[in-house]
């Protein structure tokens, strides 16, 4: 069965869309890149790399990562952002590509929720890519509310990624998330129906 990448912009609704897919396909495999990154930064070897690149001050006295401090650094320094990506993304890619390959031998779908899928070239490992998108105003409002940050900080986070318009141009499917969760679930159901009708064995 296929490996389907789910991506989009920050706070456009990727996680909610994946929840809808889980409800429709409870037996499917799912990979969450954000969760993987959250777990990776707790590994001793990764902590050592982070300390070398960003300094010991990003850790508390108990050696816990201060995520807010790290986030503040990378969203104001493009070079530091790339450095963090170079530490985490190869590890994340190895994890999800291995899981995707395993699921190709199963009768169930596999979904990889990868926010920076296009930025890291991960689309080459997917049979299909879905971009979850919404209007700029809704994206900005969602991000400010979710992160509890000011407009300028939210805009910096959004602008640090590939533009949503470019991702939509590259996508196999675009899910528009300007409405309710019910509408998003309906879009998910339509796509699942389409994928089930395809003859994946010919890919």
C-alpha positions as CSV (number, residue, x, y, z in Angstrom):
1,X,0.0,0.0,0.0
2,X,1.1,3.6,-0.5
3,X,3.1,6.0,1.6
4,X,1.3,9.3,1.6
5,X,2.9,12.5,2.8
6,X,0.9,15.1,4.7
7,X,2.4,18.6,4.8
8,X,1.4,22.2,4.7
9,X,2.3,25.4,6.6
10,X,2.6,25.8,10.3
11,X,-0.8,25.9,11.9
12,X,-2.8,25.1,8.7
13,X,-4.4,22.0,10.3
14,X,-2.1,19.1,9.4
15,X,-2.6,17.4,12.8
16,X,-6.3,17.7,12.7
17,X,-6.4,16.3,9.2
18,X,-4.4,13.3,10.4
19,X,-6.9,12.8,13.2
20,X,-9.6,12.6,10.6
21,X,-7.6,10.0,8.7
22,X,-7.1,8.0,11.9
23,X,-10.8,7.9,12.5
24,X,-11.4,6.7,8.9
25,X,-8.5,4.3,8.8
26,X,-7.8,3.1,12.3
27,X,-5.5,0.3,11.0
28,X,-3.3,2.6,9.0
29,X,0.3,3.5,10.0
30,X,1.1,7.1,11.0
31,X,4.4,8.9,11.5
32,X,4.5,12.3,13.2
33,X,7.7,14.2,12.5
34,X,7.1,16.8,15.3
35,X,6.7,14.0,17.8
36,X,9.8,12.3,16.5
37,X,11.8,15.6,16.8
38,X,10.4,16.0,20.4
39,X,11.8,12.6,21.3
40,X,15.1,13.0,19.5
41,X,16.2,16.1,21.4
42,X,16.1,14.0,24.6
43,X,18.7,11.6,23.3
44,X,22.2,12.2,24.9
45,X,24.0,12.2,21.5
46,X,21.6,14.8,20.1
47,X,21.8,16.9,23.3
48,X,25.6,17.0,22.8
49,X,25.2,18.2,19.2
50,X,22.7,20.9,20.3
51,X,25.0,22.1,23.1
52,X,28.0,22.4,20.7
53,X,25.9,24.3,18.1
54,X,23.7,26.5,20.4
55,X,25.5,26.6,23.7
56,X,24.8,25.1,27.1
57,X,22.4,28.0,27.9
58,X,19.6,26.3,26.0
59,X,19.5,23.7,28.8
60,X,18.2,24.1,32.3
61,X,20.4,23.1,35.3
62,X,18.7,19.7,35.2
63,X,19.9,19.3,31.5
64,X,16.3,19.7,30.2
65,X,16.1,21.5,26.8
66,X,14.6,24.9,27.0
67,X,12.5,24.7,23.8
68,X,11.3,28.3,24.0
69,X,15.0,29.5,24.1
70,X,15.9,27.3,21.2
71,X,12.9,28.4,19.2
72,X,13.7,32.0,19.8
73,X,17.2,31.5,18.4
74,X,16.3,29.6,15.2
75,X,13.5,32.0,14.2
76,X,15.8,35.0,14.3
77,X,18.8,33.3,12.7
78,X,18.4,31.4,9.4
79,X,21.9,29.8,9.8
80,X,21.0,28.4,13.2
81,X,17.7,27.2,11.9
82,X,19.6,25.3,9.1
83,X,22.0,23.9,11.7
84,X,19.1,22.5,13.8
85,X,17.6,21.0,10.7
86,X,20.9,19.3,9.9
87,X,21.0,17.7,13.3
88,X,17.4,16.5,13.3
89,X,16.2,16.0,9.8
90,X,18.5,13.2,8.7
91,X,17.5,11.2,11.8
92,X,13.8,11.9,11.2
93,X,14.0,10.9,7.5
94,X,15.7,7.6,8.4
95,X,12.9,6.8,10.8
96,X,9.9,7.5,8.6
97,X,11.4,6.2,5.4
98,X,12.1,2.9,7.2
99,X,8.5,2.8,8.5
100,X,7.1,3.6,5.1
101,X,9.1,0.8,3.5
102,X,7.8,-1.6,6.1
103,X,4.2,-0.6,5.4
104,X,4.5,-1.0,1.7
105,X,4.4,-4.7,2.4
106,X,1.2,-4.4,4.4
107,X,-2.4,-4.0,3.3
108,X,-2.8,-0.7,5.1
109,X,-2.1,2.9,4.2
110,X,0.9,4.7,5.7
111,X,0.8,8.5,6.4
112,X,3.7,10.6,7.2
113,X,3.0,14.0,8.8
114,X,6.1,16.0,7.8
115,X,5.8,19.8,8.1
116,X,9.0,20.3,6.1
117,X,8.5,17.5,3.6
118,X,9.3,19.6,0.5
119,X,12.1,21.5,2.3
120,X,13.9,18.2,3.0
121,X,13.2,16.5,-0.3
122,X,11.0,13.9,1.4
123,X,8.3,14.0,-1.3
124,X,10.5,11.7,-3.4
125,X,9.8,8.9,-0.8
126,X,6.0,9.4,-1.1
127,X,3.5,7.9,-3.6
128,X,1.2,10.9,-3.0
129,X,1.5,14.2,-1.2
130,X,-1.4,16.1,0.5
131,X,-0.9,19.8,1.4
132,X,-3.3,21.1,4.1
133,X,-3.8,24.8,3.5
134,X,-5.8,27.7,4.7
135,X,-6.0,31.4,4.1
136,X,-3.1,33.6,5.5
137,X,-5.4,35.3,8.0
138,X,-6.6,32.1,9.5
139,X,-3.1,30.6,9.6
140,X,-1.7,33.6,11.4
141,X,-4.6,33.7,13.9
142,X,-4.2,29.9,14.6
143,X,-0.5,30.2,15.2
144,X,-0.8,33.3,17.5
145,X,-3.4,31.5,19.6
146,X,-1.7,28.1,19.7
147,X,1.8,29.5,20.5
148,X,0.7,32.5,22.6
149,X,2.9,34.8,20.6
150,X,2.7,38.2,19.0
151,X,1.9,38.8,15.4
152,X,5.5,39.7,14.4
153,X,6.8,36.4,15.9
154,X,4.1,34.4,14.2
155,X,4.8,36.0,10.8
156,X,8.5,35.2,11.2
157,X,7.7,31.6,11.9
158,X,5.5,31.4,8.8
159,X,8.0,33.2,6.6
160,X,10.8,30.9,7.7
161,X,9.1,28.0,5.7
162,X,8.6,27.5,2.0
163,X,5.6,29.4,0.9
164,X,2.2,27.7,1.2
165,X,1.5,28.7,-2.4
166,X,4.6,26.8,-3.6
167,X,3.7,23.7,-1.6
168,X,0.2,23.8,-3.1
169,X,1.7,23.9,-6.6
170,X,3.7,20.8,-5.9
171,X,1.0,18.8,-4.2
172,X,-0.9,15.9,-5.6
173,X,-3.9,16.9,-3.5
174,X,-4.7,20.2,-1.7
175,X,-7.1,20.1,1.3
176,X,-8.5,23.5,2.1
177,X,-9.0,24.1,5.8
178,X,-10.9,27.4,6.2
179,X,-14.0,25.8,7.6
180,X,-15.1,23.4,10.4
181,X,-13.6,20.1,11.4
182,X,-16.6,18.4,9.9
183,X,-15.8,19.9,6.5
184,X,-12.2,18.8,6.9
185,X,-13.3,15.3,7.8
186,X,-15.4,15.2,4.7
187,X,-12.4,16.1,2.6
188,X,-10.4,13.4,4.2
189,X,-13.2,10.9,3.4
190,X,-13.3,12.0,-0.2
191,X,-9.5,11.4,-0.5
192,X,-9.7,8.0,1.2
193,X,-12.4,7.0,-1.3
194,X,-10.2,8.1,-4.2
195,X,-7.1,6.3,-2.9
196,X,-9.0,3.1,-2.3
197,X,-10.2,3.1,-5.9
198,X,-6.7,3.4,-7.2
199,X,-4.7,0.4,-8.3
200,X,-1.6,0.9,-6.1
201,X,0.0,-2.4,-7.2
202,X,0.8,-0.7,-10.5
203,X,2.8,2.1,-8.9
